[in-house]
Amino acid sequence: MTPGNWQQSSYCSEGDACLNITTSPNGTLLLRESDNPTTVLTLTVTQFRTLIRMLKGQIR
């Protein structure tokens, strides 16, 4: 699996543990932290939406 170009969160300061995201050829989303780029979380779009809603406290 070869990911596309990693994009960095706009909330990131100069290189401090930033969240990066990209898509894989099969359409899943890949997330990683810039301070540990070898650990990658793979999510479907539905799983990503659920994660964001959980982080916002909209679901438990």
N, CA, C and O of each residue as an XYZ file, in Angstrom:
240
protein
N       0.841     -1.172      0.000
C       0.000      0.000      0.000
C       0.888      1.239      0.000
O       1.728      1.404      0.885
N       0.708      2.090     -0.968
C       1.468      3.327     -1.058
C       0.528      4.501     -0.812
O      -0.345      4.773     -1.636
N       0.692      5.204      0.318
C      -0.189      6.342      0.586
C       0.127      7.518     -0.319
O       1.211      7.620     -0.892
N      -0.859      8.406     -0.430
C      -0.655      9.639     -1.188
C       0.182     10.614     -0.379
O       0.933     10.210      0.509
N       0.055     11.878     -0.683
C       0.795     12.900      0.047
C       0.166     13.117      1.418
O      -1.039     13.343      1.524
N       0.964     13.049      2.441
C       0.473     13.288      3.797
C       0.149     14.763      3.960
O       0.930     15.621      3.549
N      -0.988     15.060      4.553
C      -1.377     16.437      4.850
C      -1.322     16.630      6.353
O      -1.663     15.730      7.121
N      -0.894     17.800      6.760
C      -0.733     18.102      8.181
C      -1.895     18.959      8.673
O      -2.390     19.827      7.954
N      -2.315     18.707      9.892
C      -3.392     19.475     10.503
C      -3.052     20.957     10.538
O      -1.907     21.335     10.787
N      -4.051     21.790     10.289
C      -3.843     23.240     10.353
C      -3.675     23.725     11.789
O      -3.263     24.864     12.010
N      -3.987     22.881     12.765
C      -3.830     23.234     14.173
C      -2.434     22.926     14.698
O      -2.163     23.123     15.882
N      -1.563     22.458     13.851
C      -0.223     22.061     14.263
C       0.717     23.265     14.314
O       0.761     24.087     13.399
N       1.463     23.339     15.408
C       2.517     24.345     15.466
C       3.755     23.763     14.790
O       3.697     22.641     14.286
N       4.807     24.447     14.766
C       6.020     24.057     14.058
C       6.550     22.673     14.429
O       7.484     22.564     15.223
N       5.966     21.613     13.862
C       6.498     20.266     13.990
C       6.283     19.537     15.291
O       6.904     18.496     15.509
N       5.422     20.039     16.176
C       5.211     19.394     17.474
C       4.067     18.393     17.433
O       2.902     18.787     17.480
N       4.377     17.112     17.346
C       3.380     16.036     17.441
C       2.115     16.354     16.645
O       1.020     16.420     17.203
N       2.275     16.545     15.375
C       1.166     16.920     14.506
C       0.432     15.686     13.988
O       1.010     14.604     13.888
N      -0.818     15.857     13.669
C      -1.612     14.803     13.063
C      -1.498     14.938     11.554
O      -1.712     16.015     10.998
N      -1.157     13.826     10.892
C      -1.073     13.791      9.434
C      -2.123     12.822      8.918
O      -2.423     11.823      9.571
N      -2.689     13.118      7.737
C      -3.709     12.264      7.133
C      -3.461     12.135      5.638
O      -2.976     13.065      4.995
N      -3.795     10.978      5.098
C      -3.721     10.728      3.660
C      -4.717      9.626      3.332
O      -5.348      9.063      4.227
N      -4.854      9.324      2.065
C      -5.703      8.213      1.644
C      -4.841      7.135      1.017
O      -3.774      7.411      0.468
N      -5.318      5.909      1.107
C      -4.632      4.801      0.459
C      -5.306      4.539     -0.887
O      -6.398      5.052     -1.135
N      -4.678      3.755     -1.755
C      -5.280      3.461     -3.055
C      -6.668      2.800     -2.960
O      -7.482      2.936     -3.874
N      -6.934      2.087     -1.858
C      -8.237      1.428     -1.726
C      -9.292      2.316     -1.065
O     -10.403      1.856     -0.798
N      -8.962      3.579     -0.798
C      -9.930      4.538     -0.287
C      -9.995      4.685      1.219
O     -10.775      5.496      1.719
N      -9.189      3.915      1.967
C      -9.181      4.090      3.410
C      -8.360      5.321      3.771
O      -7.536      5.788      2.985
N      -8.598      5.832      4.965
C      -7.865      6.989      5.473
C      -6.753      6.504      6.384
O      -6.941      5.568      7.162
N      -5.604      7.139      6.288
C      -4.456      6.783      7.116
C      -4.113      7.979      7.982
O      -3.961      9.094      7.482
N      -3.989      7.746      9.285
C      -3.632      8.794     10.245
C      -2.335      8.424     10.932
O      -2.083      7.251     11.206
N      -1.516      9.419     11.211
C      -0.284      9.200     11.978
C       0.071     10.488     12.704
O      -0.401     11.570     12.354
N       0.911     10.350     13.719
C       1.467     11.516     14.408
C       2.853     11.763     13.845
O       3.599     10.822     13.578
N       3.194     13.022     13.667
C       4.483     13.345     13.058
C       5.667     12.900     13.918
O       6.750     12.641     13.393
N       5.468     12.811     15.240
C       6.580     12.382     16.092
C       6.733     10.864     16.135
O       7.700     10.364     16.708
N       5.789     10.115     15.536
C       5.880      8.656     15.460
C       5.279      8.204     14.123
O       4.239      7.546     14.101
N       5.937      8.557     13.005
C       5.350      8.329     11.687
C       5.251      6.870     11.254
O       4.586      6.574     10.261
N       5.890      5.958     11.965
C       5.813      4.548     11.571
C       4.546      3.871     12.080
O       4.186      2.799     11.593
N       3.868      4.474     13.046
C       2.608      3.937     13.545
C       1.472      4.631     12.808
O       1.302      5.846     12.906
N       0.693      3.839     12.066
C      -0.365      4.394     11.226
C      -1.693      3.732     11.587
O      -1.784      2.509     11.686
N      -2.709      4.552     11.780
C      -4.066      4.086     12.044
C      -4.815      4.107     10.715
O      -4.861      5.136     10.040
N      -5.405      2.963     10.339
C      -6.144      2.850      9.084
C      -7.633      2.805      9.392
O      -8.086      1.974     10.179
N      -8.396      3.705      8.767
C      -9.828      3.813      9.026
C     -10.614      3.933      7.725
O     -10.127      4.482      6.737
N     -11.843      3.406      7.742
C     -12.763      3.698      6.651
C     -13.313      5.100      6.900
O     -13.125      5.655      7.983
N     -13.981      5.666      5.922
C     -14.576      6.989      6.084
C     -15.604      6.966      7.218
O     -15.670      7.901      8.016
N     -16.398      5.906      7.291
C     -17.397      5.779      8.354
C     -16.734      5.715      9.726
O     -17.203      6.358     10.665
N     -15.664      4.960      9.855
C     -14.941      4.875     11.125
C     -14.335      6.226     11.500
O     -14.329      6.599     12.673
N     -13.826      6.956     10.514
C     -13.250      8.273     10.774
C     -14.319      9.235     11.285
O     -14.087      9.975     12.241
N     -15.487      9.226     10.648
C     -16.593     10.075     11.108
C     -16.961      9.749     12.558
O     -17.174     10.647     13.372
N     -17.033      8.458     12.865
C     -17.361      8.034     14.221
C     -16.299      8.499     15.204
O     -16.636      8.978     16.287
N     -15.033      8.371     14.857
C     -13.942      8.836     15.716
C     -14.063     10.329     15.992
O     -13.932     10.752     17.141
N     -14.308     11.126     14.974
C     -14.438     12.571     15.155
C     -15.630     12.893     16.047
O     -15.529     13.739     16.934
N     -16.750     12.229     15.820
C     -17.933     12.467     16.654
C     -17.656     12.088     18.110
O     -18.103     12.783     19.023
N     -16.926     11.000     18.336
C     -16.575     10.593     19.701
C     -15.670     11.634     20.350
O     -15.864     11.985     21.514
N     -14.680     12.130     19.605
C     -13.759     13.126     20.148
C     -14.463     14.434     20.479
O     -14.075     15.141     21.409
N     -15.500     14.750     19.713
C     -16.288     15.956     19.965
C     -17.306     15.744     21.093
O     -17.964     16.693     21.522
N     -17.434     14.514     21.568
C     -18.392     14.219     22.633
C     -19.809     14.077     22.169
O     -20.732     14.137     22.982
N     -20.016     13.890     20.877
C     -21.356     13.761     20.337
C     -21.930     12.370     20.501
O     -23.149     12.199     20.496
N     -21.059     11.360     20.649
C     -21.497      9.987     20.918
C     -20.566      9.396     21.960
O     -19.445      9.867     22.155
N     -21.046      8.359     22.624
C     -20.233      7.695     23.657
C     -19.959      6.288     23.292
O     -19.290      5.575     24.041
